[in-house]
Amino acid sequence: MSPGKLLERIAATLRRDIGPAVGAAYPRTQAFMAAVVLQKLGRQLALAEAHGAADAAEMKALIADLPGWVGVVVGGVIAALMGALLGGALAL
């Protein structure tokens, strides 16, 4: 069993069996909150591979787009400098 699935099963047990069996309000709340935390952590572990693949695909797309953006940014900086030089705001 994967770690993510194990955490989700523990969370379900806390929510279904342990939380309702605890008599005092504070410890019962803690059991339910532990279930929420474990469920979230379990889902994150289960989706880690998919998120890693999505991050890699986004990084690859960004790297592919970068040369086009560099030209736009450099062109804008050069235009701003030329405008400042021609307008007298910068002196050489």
C-alpha positions as CSV (number, residue, x, y, z in Angstrom):
1,M,0.0,0.0,0.0
2,S,1.3,3.4,-0.9
3,P,2.1,5.9,1.9
4,G,-0.6,8.3,0.6
5,K,-3.3,5.6,0.7
6,L,-2.2,4.5,4.2
7,L,-2.5,8.1,5.5
8,E,-6.0,8.4,3.9
9,R,-7.1,5.2,5.5
10,I,-5.8,6.3,8.9
11,A,-7.7,9.6,8.4
12,A,-10.9,7.7,7.6
13,T,-10.5,5.6,10.8
14,L,-9.9,8.7,12.9
15,R,-13.0,10.3,11.5
16,R,-15.3,7.3,11.5
17,D,-14.3,5.3,14.6
18,I,-12.0,7.2,16.9
19,G,-13.3,10.7,16.8
20,P,-16.9,9.8,17.7
21,A,-15.8,7.4,20.5
22,V,-13.9,10.2,22.3
23,G,-16.0,11.7,25.1
24,A,-14.4,15.0,25.8
25,A,-14.9,17.8,23.3
26,Y,-11.3,19.0,23.0
27,P,-9.7,15.5,22.3
28,R,-12.5,14.7,19.9
29,T,-11.9,17.9,18.0
30,Q,-8.2,17.0,17.9
31,A,-8.9,13.6,16.5
32,F,-11.1,15.1,13.7
33,M,-8.5,17.8,12.9
34,A,-5.8,15.1,12.8
35,A,-8.0,13.3,10.3
36,V,-8.2,16.4,8.1
37,V,-4.4,16.9,8.2
38,L,-3.7,13.3,7.4
39,Q,-6.2,13.2,4.6
40,K,-4.6,16.4,3.0
41,L,-1.1,15.0,3.4
42,G,-2.2,11.7,1.9
43,R,-3.7,13.4,-1.2
44,Q,-0.5,15.5,-1.6
45,L,1.6,12.3,-1.5
46,A,-0.8,10.6,-4.0
47,L,-0.6,13.5,-6.4
48,A,3.1,14.3,-6.0
49,E,4.1,12.5,-9.2
50,A,1.4,14.2,-11.3
51,H,2.3,17.6,-9.8
52,G,6.0,17.0,-10.6
53,A,5.2,16.1,-14.2
54,A,3.0,19.2,-14.5
55,D,5.8,21.4,-13.1
56,A,8.3,19.9,-15.5
57,A,6.0,20.5,-18.5
58,E,5.4,24.1,-17.4
59,M,9.2,24.7,-17.0
60,K,9.8,23.2,-20.4
61,A,7.2,25.5,-21.9
62,L,8.7,28.5,-20.1
63,I,12.1,27.7,-21.4
64,A,10.8,27.4,-24.9
65,D,9.1,30.8,-24.7
66,L,12.0,32.6,-23.0
67,P,14.0,33.5,-26.2
68,G,10.9,35.4,-27.6
69,W,10.4,37.3,-24.3
70,V,14.1,38.2,-24.0
71,G,13.9,40.0,-27.4
72,V,10.8,41.9,-26.3
73,V,12.3,43.0,-23.0
74,V,15.7,44.0,-24.5
75,G,14.0,45.8,-27.3
76,G,11.9,47.7,-24.7
77,V,14.9,48.7,-22.6
78,I,16.8,49.9,-25.7
79,A,13.8,51.9,-26.8
80,A,13.5,53.5,-23.4
81,L,17.2,54.3,-23.3
82,M,17.1,55.8,-26.8
83,G,14.1,57.9,-25.8
84,A,15.8,59.1,-22.7
85,L,19.0,60.0,-24.6
86,L,17.1,61.8,-27.4
87,G,14.9,63.5,-24.9
88,G,17.9,64.8,-23.0
89,A,17.1,63.0,-19.8
90,L,20.4,61.1,-20.1
91,A,23.7,62.6,-21.1
92,L,26.7,60.7,-22.4
